[in-house]
Amino acid sequence: MLETPRLILRPALIKDAENLYRLNSDPEVMRYTGDKKFNSPFEARNLIQERIIPQYTQHRMGRFMAFLKDGTFIGWCGLKYFPETGEVDLGYRLIQHFWGMGYATEAGECCIDYGFKELKLNRIIAKAMPENIASIKVMQKLGMTFRGYLRDPTDLQSFIVYDIFNSEKKP
Ligand SMILES: CC(C)(COP(=O)(O)OP(=O)(O)OC[C@H]1O[C@@H](n2cnc3c(N)ncnc32)[C@H](O)[C@@H]1OP(=O)(O)O)[C@@H](O)C(=O)NCCC(=O)NCCS
């Protein structure tokens, strides 16, 4: 479990399926993610069980569920390991009601600290569609550096890539 001044970040549990289903049901939230909405809470449950939880056990990292201190679910933020490239990616997704309050930056900062201090990672990347200004702004506020564009060969979607190195992180 990770804690910031306003948030609790914790690994996903099966009981979070309903919250994830609700989060992904908002087309505005999904607009720039490239992900499809779940057809049912059961699909969200499968994702937690088959994709999210194994990241914790295999790589000591993963997308963490984010809550206000009063227990209100606001979305998720966390690191994900991509075995194909060996890269670790920071991601975030919040319920629309909680946008624009600095929560993604606060949660992202905490996850980057965890990656560098606890996991001793060398580099963390973040990717966004070029139209996703809010996400790119978060990367910049986190002190990440623009590295270029990446084109997904399967759907030809372009992504903008930022990164940060352990050595660049202020203590
Ligand atoms: C991306 C996302 C997580 C950002 O969360 P957030 O908590 O609102 O982010 P923060 O408040 O920490 O910072 C957002 C910044 O972007 C700015 N911003 C948002 N929309 C903007 C726009 N259209 N143009 C310019 N700036 C914009 C905000 O003003 C804020 O900057 P500021 O602190 O300088 O005012 C949230 O918008 C979200 O969940 N989006 C849907 C899912 C998604 O796209 N995830 C990322 C996929 S790569």
The ligand as a MOL file (V3000), in Angstrom:
LIG
                    3D

  0  0  0     0  0            999 V3000
M  V30 BEGIN CTAB
M  V30 COUNTS 48 50 0 0 0
M  V30 BEGIN ATOM
M  V30 1 C -5.1340 12.0560 -17.6240 0
M  V30 2 C -5.7840 12.1560 -16.2340 0
M  V30 3 C -5.4210 10.9290 -15.4060 0
M  V30 4 C -5.2580 13.4180 -15.5520 0
M  V30 5 O -5.7350 13.4050 -14.2060 0
M  V30 6 P -5.8490 14.7230 -13.3240 0
M  V30 7 O -5.9140 14.3290 -11.9030 0
M  V30 8 O -6.9190 15.5880 -13.8770 0
M  V30 9 O -4.4300 15.3960 -13.6180 0
M  V30 10 P -3.8030 16.6240 -12.8170 0
M  V30 11 O -4.9010 17.4350 -12.1980 0
M  V30 12 O -2.7280 16.1060 -11.9430 0
M  V30 13 O -3.1310 17.4510 -14.0030 0
M  V30 14 C -3.8030 17.6830 -15.2230 0
M  V30 15 C -3.2570 18.9370 -15.8520 0
M  V30 16 O -3.7040 19.0260 -17.2060 0
M  V30 17 C -4.3530 20.2590 -17.4090 0
M  V30 18 N -5.3420 20.0370 -18.4610 0
M  V30 19 C -6.3560 19.1700 -18.4810 0
M  V30 20 N -7.0100 19.2490 -19.6580 0
M  V30 21 C -6.3700 20.1660 -20.3940 0
M  V30 22 C -6.5490 20.7000 -21.7010 0
M  V30 23 N -7.5200 20.2540 -22.4880 0
M  V30 24 N -5.6880 21.6500 -22.1470 0
M  V30 25 C -4.6840 22.0910 -21.3570 0
M  V30 26 N -4.4480 21.6170 -20.0980 0
M  V30 27 C -5.2950 20.6750 -19.6450 0
M  V30 28 C -4.9200 20.6080 -16.0590 0
M  V30 29 O -5.2110 22.0010 -15.9690 0
M  V30 30 C -3.7490 20.1990 -15.1730 0
M  V30 31 O -2.6750 21.1180 -15.2480 0
M  V30 32 P -2.4100 22.2200 -14.0930 0
M  V30 33 O -2.1960 21.4700 -12.8180 0
M  V30 34 O -1.1930 22.9270 -14.5680 0
M  V30 35 O -3.6350 23.0710 -14.0590 0
M  V30 36 C -7.3280 12.2600 -16.3550 0
M  V30 37 O -7.6510 13.3220 -17.2250 0
M  V30 38 C -7.9540 10.9830 -16.8820 0
M  V30 39 O -8.2150 10.0600 -16.1210 0
M  V30 40 N -8.2060 10.9220 -18.2010 0
M  V30 41 C -8.8370 9.7450 -18.8120 0
M  V30 42 C -7.9180 8.5410 -18.8390 0
M  V30 43 C -6.6320 8.8430 -19.5780 0
M  V30 44 O -6.6580 9.4550 -20.6370 0
M  V30 45 N -5.5280 8.3880 -18.9920 0
M  V30 46 C -4.2110 8.5920 -19.5780 0
M  V30 47 C -3.9860 7.7080 -20.7300 0
M  V30 48 S -2.3610 8.0020 -21.4060 0
M  V30 END ATOM
M  V30 BEGIN BOND
M  V30 1 1 1 2
M  V30 2 1 2 3
M  V30 3 1 2 4
M  V30 4 1 2 36
M  V30 5 1 4 5
M  V30 6 1 5 6
M  V30 7 2 6 7
M  V30 8 1 6 8
M  V30 9 1 6 9
M  V30 10 1 9 10
M  V30 11 2 10 11
M  V30 12 1 10 12
M  V30 13 1 10 13
M  V30 14 1 13 14
M  V30 15 1 14 15
M  V30 16 1 15 16
M  V30 17 1 15 30
M  V30 18 1 16 17
M  V30 19 1 17 18
M  V30 20 1 17 28
M  V30 21 1 18 19
M  V30 22 1 18 27
M  V30 23 2 19 20
M  V30 24 1 20 21
M  V30 25 1 21 22
M  V30 26 2 21 27
M  V30 27 1 22 23
M  V30 28 2 22 24
M  V30 29 1 24 25
M  V30 30 2 25 26
M  V30 31 1 26 27
M  V30 32 1 28 29
M  V30 33 1 28 30
M  V30 34 1 30 31
M  V30 35 1 31 32
M  V30 36 2 32 33
M  V30 37 1 32 34
M  V30 38 1 32 35
M  V30 39 1 36 37
M  V30 40 1 36 38
M  V30 41 2 38 39
M  V30 42 1 38 40
M  V30 43 1 40 41
M  V30 44 1 41 42
M  V30 45 1 42 43
M  V30 46 2 43 44
M  V30 47 1 43 45
M  V30 48 1 45 46
M  V30 49 1 46 47
M  V30 50 1 47 48
M  V30 END BOND
M  V30 END CTAB
M  END
